[in-house]
Amino acid sequence: MPEHEDLWSTISERFREHVGEAAWKTWFISITPVTITADEVVLATPSPLAKERLETKYREVLGALFSQTLGHPVPVRIQVRANERSSLSIDALTTPGVHSQGALEADLFGQPPSRPNNAKARLSTTFDARYTFEAFVIGSSNRFAHAASLAVAETPAASYNPLFIHGGAGLGKTHLLHAIGNYVRQNYRDKYVKYVSTETFLNEFVDAIQRNKTSEFKARYRECDVLLVDDIQFLQNKEAIQEEFFHTFNYLYGAQKQIVLTSDRSPKAIATLEGRLRSRFAMGLITDVQPPDLETRSAILQRKAEDSGFILDASVIELIATNITDNIRELEGALTRLSAYSSLNGVPVTLDLAQMVLSDLITSSQRLQVRDPREIITVTATFFNTTPTELLGQSRKRPIAMARQIAMYIMRELTELSYPEIGREFGGRDHTTVIHAVQKVQNVMQSSIETFEQVDQLFKLLRDPSKQGG
Ligand SMILES: Nc1ncnc2c1ncn2[C@@H]1O[C@H](COP(=O)(O)OP(=O)(O)OP(=O)(O)O)[C@@H](O)[C@H]1O
C-alpha cells in the first residue's frame, strides 16, 4: 500500500510538528495503521491503556490531521493490536512501573527468544585491538577494577555479575571493556560477546519500535554470553529505555550470562535511575577507577611512547606526568603533539622542546578549567574564517569539513564530553562520526605541519582566553 505509506508518513511528520518530538516518540511511533479509506481510519495501539490515552489526549489532533490531509472529515477509530505480546507497549514508554510482577516473570522466565541462526547477527562487535589487558598499566588507582575485569574475562558469569565500573573521564573504563571483549573473543571462540554504548542501545531500541522490529532487537541482545555496556549514566531521565534495559538485564542475568557496565558515576549518583535497576546493579561488584598517581602516569607515558616507537627521556616523562594529573586521554594527547612536532620537524625530543611544545599545558593554570563547548565552536569557527552556523551545518566542502573535525577533536580533548554528547553539540551527529573525526585529526597531525599548527594554536587560544582578541 504505497499510497497509504506516503499518507502515513505525512501524518507522522505533521503529528510530530504539532506535538513535538517527545510526545511523537512516546505516542506515535508504536501506532500502526490498520485501515485508511476515504470513509474511515482505523489505527492500532499496543495496549488498552495506550488506546485510552490516545483517545483522550490525541484523538482530536489525529482526526484534524487526517481530515486536512485527505481533504474531508473522516472518523478515526483506535483499537488494540491483536496478539500484542511485546512488553514495549506505550504504557511502558510512559509509566515504567505499570508492569505487573506477572508480566515481568513471564519476560524473565518465559521462552527465550529464538536464536537467529543467522551468523551475521553474532559477529556484530569488533574490539579495538589496542585496548587489551596487556596494554593496561596497573597502579593503585585501577588495580581492583583491572583484577575484577580480568576475572570476568577469564571466567564469564562465574565471579562478579554484574561488574559495574565507574570513574571520571579518560580513566580507562572503555579500555577495560574492550580488553574483556578481546580476551573473550580469543579464548572462548564459542561465546558471543557484544559491546554497546548506552546511546547506541537507546537508538537501536527507538529504531526497532519505529520499524516494528522489537523481537529482533530483543533477540540480538538476549543471545549474548557477555554483554558490555558503556556509559550507563545515559539511562538517566530515560524511563522507557530503563524499562527495556531492565528486561534485557534480567533475562541475561537469569540465564547466567555476564554483564559488565561502566558509568561516569556510581549507581547511587545516577539521578532518576529506577530503584530496581539500581539494586540489580549492586547485585554483583561495584568498583571504581581513580585518577592515576604520578608513578602510574609515568608508567603509562613510558608504555604509550614505547608502543609507538618513540623514545622519551625520563625528564620529559616527568614533565608531562607532573603537569597532567587527572585524565589519561590528556596524557596521550600531550604525547601525540610532542611526537608529531618532533617527527614533522625532524628534531629530537629534549626537555626544552617539550617545554616549548607543551607550554600551554605546563604553564597555564587554565588547563584544568573545562572549556565551554560553545566557546570551542565559536573560537574554531573564527579561526577558520567561518561561522558557528556553518561549522555545525551540513557543508561537506573540505575546509569546513576539516574545521569541523578539528573542532570535534579539540572538544574531545578539552572537555569531559563523551562522543555522543559531542555529536549532539554538533547538531545531532552520530557518535561514530565524532570517533572518526578524532582519529582522523590525530592521524593528519602526524603528517601535516599545517594541521598540527592549527590545532596547536587553537589549543593555546582556548587555554589562554586573553589571546583570543589578538
Ligand atoms: N591504565 C591504563 N593503561 C594504559 N592506558 C590507559 C589506562 N587507562 C586509560 N588508558 C588510555 O586512556 C585513554 C582513555 O581511556 P578510556 O577511553 O578507556 O577512558 P574512559 O574511562 O572510558 O573515559 P570516557 O568515559 O571519557 O570515555 C585510552 O586511550 C586508554 O587506552
The ligand as an SDF file (V2000), in Angstrom:
LIG
                    3D

 31 33  0  0  0  0  0  0  0  0999 V2000
   45.7570    2.1010   32.9590 N   0  0  0  0  0  0  0  0  0  0  0  0
   45.8840    2.4370   31.6860 C   0  0  0  0  0  0  0  0  0  0  0  0
   46.9160    1.9920   30.9550 N   0  0  0  0  0  0  0  0  0  0  0  0
   47.0760    2.3590   29.6770 C   0  0  0  0  0  0  0  0  0  0  0  0
   46.2600    3.1750   29.0130 N   0  0  0  0  0  0  0  0  0  0  0  0
   45.1990    3.6470   29.6700 C   0  0  0  0  0  0  0  0  0  0  0  0
   44.9600    3.3090   31.0290 C   0  0  0  0  0  0  0  0  0  0  0  0
   43.8360    3.9330   31.4270 N   0  0  0  0  0  0  0  0  0  0  0  0
   43.3960    4.6380   30.3680 C   0  0  0  0  0  0  0  0  0  0  0  0
   44.2060    4.4610   29.3110 N   0  0  0  0  0  0  0  0  0  0  0  0
   44.0720    5.0750   27.9810 C   0  0  0  0  0  0  0  0  0  0  0  0
   43.4660    6.3530   28.1330 O   0  0  0  0  0  0  0  0  0  0  0  0
   42.5670    6.6130   27.0730 C   0  0  0  0  0  0  0  0  0  0  0  0
   41.2290    6.9500   27.6690 C   0  0  0  0  0  0  0  0  0  0  0  0
   40.6790    5.7910   28.2680 O   0  0  0  0  0  0  0  0  0  0  0  0
   39.1660    5.3360   28.0770 P   0  0  0  0  0  0  0  0  0  0  0  0
   38.6410    5.7870   26.7770 O   0  0  0  0  0  0  0  0  0  0  0  0
   39.0860    3.8890   28.4070 O   0  0  0  0  0  0  0  0  0  0  0  0
   38.5090    6.2170   29.2180 O   0  0  0  0  0  0  0  0  0  0  0  0
   37.0650    6.1830   29.8140 P   0  0  0  0  0  0  0  0  0  0  0  0
   37.2230    6.0000   31.2840 O   0  0  0  0  0  0  0  0  0  0  0  0
   36.1930    5.2350   29.0870 O   0  0  0  0  0  0  0  0  0  0  0  0
   36.6170    7.6750   29.5830 O   0  0  0  0  0  0  0  0  0  0  0  0
   35.3020    8.2900   28.8890 P   0  0  0  0  0  0  0  0  0  0  0  0
   34.1900    7.9390   29.8020 O   0  0  0  0  0  0  0  0  0  0  0  0
   35.6190    9.7480   28.8340 O   0  0  0  0  0  0  0  0  0  0  0  0
   35.1890    7.6590   27.5450 O   0  0  0  0  0  0  0  0  0  0  0  0
   42.5350    5.3650   26.2110 C   0  0  0  0  0  0  0  0  0  0  0  0
   43.3340    5.5740   25.0870 O   0  0  0  0  0  0  0  0  0  0  0  0
   43.1370    4.2810   27.1010 C   0  0  0  0  0  0  0  0  0  0  0  0
   43.8620    3.3260   26.3630 O   0  0  0  0  0  0  0  0  0  0  0  0
  1  2  1  0
  2  3  1  0
  2  7  2  0
  3  4  2  0
  4  5  1  0
  5  6  2  0
  6  7  1  0
  6 10  1  0
  7  8  1  0
  8  9  2  0
  9 10  1  0
 10 11  1  0
 11 12  1  0
 11 30  1  0
 12 13  1  0
 13 14  1  0
 13 28  1  0
 14 15  1  0
 15 16  1  0
 16 17  2  0
 16 18  1  0
 16 19  1  0
 19 20  1  0
 20 21  2  0
 20 22  1  0
 20 23  1  0
 23 24  1  0
 24 25  2  0
 24 26  1  0
 24 27  1  0
 28 29  1  0
 28 30  1  0
 30 31  1  0
M  END
$$$$
